[in-house]
Amino acid sequence: MAALLQVGDTALSEDAVRERALGAVAEEIRIMLDEKVVAEAQDIDLCLILGAGWPFHLGGITPALDRLGVAEKVTGRRFLPPGVASMP
């Protein structure tokens, strides 16, 4: 049975919490790219791999968000061109 998180009067499933968190990350990455805080998505990937321990073999957060469809759902476009850092 999936655990539920109580937020006010709303109970959220683990999947809903995960979806909201990933959506917020995608939104923040898009803002950083649009405001030229970083030059390209790969800069964010490198920072998370080296600084936050993101698993190197997954290629970074931006390809993961692209593969999951979160980037397009939240920001309207992918972070990387199709085929870049894609996994079978």
N, C-alpha and C positions, 0 to 999 in steps of 0.2 A: 504494500500500500504506500503510495507516494505521500511524503510529508507535505503539510500545508503551512504557509506562512501567513499570519494574520496581519493585515495592513488596514487599520481602521476597522470598518465593517466588512471588509473584503478578504476572503481567504484565497491566497494564490498558491498554485501548485509549484513544485520545483521547476518545471518547464517554463511556467510563466515568469518566474523570478529570473531564470537564466535568459529568457528572451528579452526581458526589460533591461537587464544588465548589458547584454551584448549590443542591444540597440543604443544604449547610452554611450557605450564605447565607440561605436560606429559614428554616432553623431559628433562626438568630440574629435575624432580623427578627421572627419570631413571639415570641421571648423578649423583645425590646425593647418590642414592643407590649403583651404580657401584663403585663410588669412596669412599664408606664407610663413607660418611659424616654423615649419619644416619644408624642405625642398620637395620631397617625394615620399610616398608611402613606405618605401623601403627603409627610410631613416627611422620611422616609428618602429618598424619590425626589428631593426638592429638594436634599438634602445631596449625594447622589451626582451629580446633574446639575451643581451649582455647584462642588462640592469635588473630585470624582473624575473629572470629564469624561465622565460617562455621556451618551450621545447624546440630546440633548433631544427629537429627533423620535421616539424610541422610547417616550417617556412616563414613564420611570423603571424601576427594577428590579422593583418590586412588580407592575405590570401585566405585565411580561415574564414573571415567575415564574408569574403566574396564567395567561397565555396558553399557556405551555409545559406547564402541568399540574403543575409542580414544587411549588407551594404546597400544593395539595390532597394530593398524594402524600406529602409530608413532614410537613405540619402538620395535615392533615385538613380544612382549609378555605382558601378564597381570602383574599387580603389586601383586595381591593376587591370591591364588588358587581358581578355580571355586567353587562357592557356599559360599565363605566367604563374608559376608556383602551383599549378593545379596537380591534383593527386588522383590516381585511378579510383 
